[in-house]
Amino acid sequence: MPAAGEPIEAAQITADATGIYSVSMEELGRIELPVGATSGYLLLNGERQPLPVGSSLKGGRFYWQAGLGFLGHYDLLFERPGNEPVRMRVEIQPKTYSKTELR
């Protein structure tokens, strides 16, 4: 397991039966996903909203440094060239600390 602050190696993710990709991270974590998209949105009640605070989409890659208080799931929609949609669910879990980190 990586030490606090060290990156976790990239993992291949696949879509579920409904075509949605899922990733998870801890609160205050960071993800980088090569989605190949030209635009992206947060889906709230089925409506497109700007991507979450602390995230960006650059060169087809989605970056998100989740801030304090971001917990739960976030449904995202990315559009690839030709309007090909990619659905993503990001699950953010509470940060856990080891006993040595709490000292």
Beta strands, then each sheet from edge to edge (+ up, - down):
strand 1: 20-26
strand 2: 30-34
strand 3: 39-44
strand 4: 47-49
strand 5: 55-58
strand 6: 61-65
strand 7: 72-80
strand 8: 84-93
sheet 1: 1+ 8+ 7- 3+ 4-
sheet 2: 2+ 6- 5+
end
